[in-house]
Amino acid sequence: MSLKYHHILALLLLLVNMSFQGNAAGEKNKLAASFIFGDSLVDAGNNNYLSTLSKANVPPNGIDFKASGGNPTGRFTNGRTISDIVGEELGQPNYAVPYLAPNTTGKAILNGVNYASGGGGILNATGSLFVNRIGMDIQIDYFNVTRKQINKLLGGESEAREYIMKKSLFSIIVGSNDFLNNYLLPFVSTGVRVSQNPDAFVDDMINHFRIQLYRLYQLDARKFVISNVAPIGCIPYQRIINELNDDDCVDLANDIATQYNARLKDLVAELNDNLPGATFVLANVYDLVSELIINYHKYGFTTASKGCCGIGSGGQIAGIIPCVPTSSLCSDRDKHVFWDQYHPSEAANIILAKKLIDGDKRYISPINLKQLWDL
């Protein structure tokens, strides 16, 4: 990618954050900073700066993202991610800037930083087929750098700790790629499945994730929202490559996601019991997305089985082709639960985000995000 293109992209990201300024909610206790970790569900442009096969910096991605005028920013959807929407609703003054963007310097980081990377996972081996991606271990390394910069910006350790502990939200949406692009990936993962049964693989994930969350706690993170894994056996990608009917799902994928989610629930309870001053909130995205897929008509959608952006035909190969300028594009983007074969549309993200902000314990527990922020 040319240096000129990087400059244009950096300018676009700067304009995105300027255009968001002043649009935030006017609550007294508004969110000051949002630190976001995870994968392509919340990547806001980090992969633009990597030599990777996992990119979303081409049209029609971002076609409905008002802050960029409909230009792609590296978000893997047509508009805002779920983290963008949560930040807006909680009164965050600007979108969290991508860590790798050139303009992520100085006071810009006080609004929060996004470390998420398409293809990234809890385990370092996850996403290797994309060549480059940023896994959770490296994302936390990057936050450690940011943490030291905040010390300097706020004039000292005590001021920085207050800002991080009381005025910042830590959102972590990760885990899907550890299954889709690691354990369950055809051919590439055969060796992994021979050496590890599902129980052992989930154990490995949970043990790694525990260490990663402890690291963030040691860096003064205190308010956490952690997403479980969605029903990955029901996304369009799985239905296409397995040649399933619209109402069918891949049981193996959903079963292992459910197994991981049960262990994650226990981990969140363990952390809440053992890390003084911290609150870990669990977002039950599995049931939320299942509700949207099963009852999509109830929410105003016309389909939950096909992505809006994708190859109209082509059999199994169509399942792995990303949303690119040559892809077919639906005309009713707000009527599709899925933007492409993997990622929700902005319309779906709005519903998901609002359920997490003020929903009940079916979807967000032990408290919702508004209650977490009011602590």
C-alpha angles and dihedrals in degrees: 000000000000124000089237091057091051090053091051091048092048091051090049092052090049091052090048091059094043091052091052092052112107094016094092124112116272100232115146093233098047125170112264101188138010121200111195128195130177144061142311092309087075105015106132098188111310093122089058086077097048131081092239142136089226105082137136101182094114132081139299087035108097093021091139098036100119096192091064096038090249095306121134116261100176096274112137095228141058095262138349125358121232089258092053090054095045090052092051094048092050092051101256107169095218140011113267107261121236109259094227095049114110092232093058093105140105120002092351089082091060088075088058137269131248114218097170119128132194108246094020124131146169092270120062093227092058117111096015090141088069089060095223131034135135114251125203095265092058093041089058090046087056092050088053087059091048090048091059091047090054089055089059095042094052096041102248152009097271094052091047093049091052091050094048096042101044109020103038134079123208114208121188122186108171142123106076094093091052085068105028096041100028124020098025099034111121115247096348094068100040092104091050093053092048092052097039131038117211092266092055093045093051089047089054091050094048093047091051092045092051090056091047093052091047088054091055090048090052087054088057100262108151110159110063135175113189123188123214121219119283123232092283092177089069101050117112091251092062093044092051101046092044092043094232131165118258094262097045128096136191105259096200092056094047093044094054091044089052090048091052092045092055090052091046090054089055091047092053090051090049092052093047089053097045109034110072116222095012128113119200115194120194118217109208095212091157093068093036094055091041089056091051093047096047098040100029093139090059089061096047099262125133097202140019097174102065132052119235092227118047149082110310093213138001104111120234096352090062089066094069099041111104128223104281136157091271093052121110112254128207119231095221103057094163090058095062123084088203128051094197136347093298114018134068121244121247088255090058092043090056091056093045094048095049092050089054094047099053106000129123131257094278088075107019127027154229083355135351125252096262089054091045091053093048092057 
